[in-house]
């Protein structure tokens, strides 16, 4: 398998197809080691934990209003269960004040009923790296339906 895969270590082995591997399985999509790989892995931990929802969509923009009144939030992922939304957010390298601004934009979107006039308030699920950051996210999200996981909740499973 080594001749078909590239690997690097980030606490665990991360494998991806090299050009020979892509050719062997007729894969046209090129994946390379990027600085965002940890972000994707953190999001994937949640995807798997939540049972690989069929209605999971990555990087969805929520837009409400026009011109100066416009609010835009890009979710890391969104699950739409017939109008009952779950918003997935990954706190990997973002500054905390940026996370807080994003939470405030979500609050405004909820006020504006951007998730539907009769829709329930979305559930928020975050994944972050430290207990301090978890507490900051919980504090900033007070009054919202939010769960915050630590990356270590997933990385230490099975050890």
C-alpha positions in Angstrom: 0.0 0.0 0.0 2.9 2.3 0.7 3.5 2.9 -3.0 -0.1 4.2 -3.4 -0.3 6.4 -0.3 1.3 9.5 1.2 1.3 9.7 5.0 2.1 12.3 7.6 1.8 12.3 11.4 -0.4 14.6 13.4 -0.7 12.6 16.6 -1.9 9.8 14.4 -1.2 8.8 10.8 -3.0 10.7 8.1 -3.1 8.8 4.8 -4.1 10.2 1.4 -3.7 8.9 -2.2 -0.6 9.8 -4.2 -0.7 10.1 -8.0 -0.1 6.3 -8.4 -2.8 5.5 -5.9 -5.3 7.9 -7.6 -4.5 6.2 -10.9 -5.0 2.7 -9.5 -8.5 3.5 -8.2 -9.4 5.9 -11.1 -9.7 8.9 -8.7 -9.6 12.3 -10.4 -9.7 14.4 -7.2 -6.2 15.4 -6.0 -5.9 15.7 -2.2 -2.7 17.0 -0.7 -1.5 17.8 2.8 -2.9 21.3 3.6 -2.9 23.6 6.6 -6.7 23.0 6.9 -6.5 19.2 7.3 -6.9 19.4 11.1 -10.1 21.5 10.6 -11.5 18.9 8.2 -10.6 16.1 10.6 -12.3 17.8 13.5 -15.4 18.3 11.4 -15.3 14.6 10.3 -15.1 13.5 14.0 -18.5 15.2 14.5 -19.9 13.8 11.2 -19.1 10.3 12.3 -20.2 10.8 15.9 -23.6 12.1 14.7 -24.1 9.0 12.6 -23.0 10.3 9.2 -26.3 12.2 8.5 -27.4 12.0 4.8 -28.6 15.7 5.0 -25.2 17.0 6.2 -23.8 19.8 4.0 -20.4 21.4 4.4 -19.7 25.1 4.1 -23.2 26.4 3.7 -23.8 30.2 3.6 -26.8 31.6 5.4 -27.7 35.0 4.1 -30.3 37.4 5.3 -31.1 41.0 4.3 -29.7 43.3 1.6 -26.9 45.8 1.2 -26.0 47.4 4.6 -28.6 45.2 6.3 -27.1 42.0 5.0 -25.8 39.3 7.4 -23.8 36.4 6.1 -22.7 33.3 8.1 -20.8 30.4 6.6 -21.3 27.3 8.7 -18.7 24.6 8.8 -21.6 22.2 8.2 -25.4 22.3 8.4 -27.8 19.5 9.0 -31.4 20.1 7.9 -33.9 17.7 9.3 -37.0 19.1 7.6 -36.5 22.6 9.0 -34.9 21.6 12.3 -31.4 22.8 11.7 -28.2 21.8 13.4 -25.2 24.1 12.8 -21.7 22.6 13.1 -18.8 24.9 13.9 -15.1 24.0 14.2 -12.9 26.1 16.5 -9.5 25.2 15.4 -7.3 28.3 14.8 -9.9 31.1 14.8 -9.5 33.9 17.3 -12.1 33.8 20.0 -13.4 37.3 19.3 -14.1 36.1 15.7 -16.1 33.1 17.1 -18.0 35.5 19.4 -18.8 37.8 16.4 -20.1 34.8 14.5 -22.3 33.7 17.4 -23.7 37.3 17.5 -24.5 37.1 13.8 -26.3 33.8 14.4 -28.3 35.4 17.1 -29.3 38.2 14.7 -30.2 35.6 12.0 -32.5 33.8 14.6 -34.1 37.2 15.5 -34.8 37.8 11.8 -36.3 34.3 11.4 -33.7 33.5 8.7 -34.2 29.8 9.5 -37.9 30.0 8.6 -40.9 31.7 10.2 -42.0 28.5 11.9 -38.7 26.8 12.3 -37.3 26.0 15.7 -34.2 27.7 16.8 -31.2 25.8 15.5 -29.0 23.6 17.6 -25.3 24.5 17.6 -22.6 21.9 17.9 -19.0 23.1 18.3 -15.7 21.2 18.5 -12.6 22.9 20.0 -9.3 22.0 21.5 -9.1 23.3 25.1 -11.4 23.4 28.1 -10.8 27.2 28.3 -12.1 27.7 24.7 -15.1 25.4 25.4 -16.0 27.5 28.4 -15.7 30.7 26.3 -17.9 29.3 23.6 -20.5 28.2 26.1 -20.5 31.6 27.8 -20.8 33.4 24.4 -23.6 31.0 23.4 -25.7 31.5 26.6 -29.4 31.1 25.8 -28.7 29.1 22.6 -29.1 25.3 22.3 -25.4 24.5 22.2 -23.1 21.6 22.8 -19.3 22.0 22.7 -17.0 19.0 22.3 -13.3 18.8 22.9 -11.1 17.3 20.2 -9.6 15.1 23.0 -13.1 13.6 23.4 -12.5 11.9 20.1 -8.8 11.5 19.8 -8.5 9.5 23.1 -11.2 7.0 22.2 -10.1 3.4 22.1 -6.8 4.0 23.9 
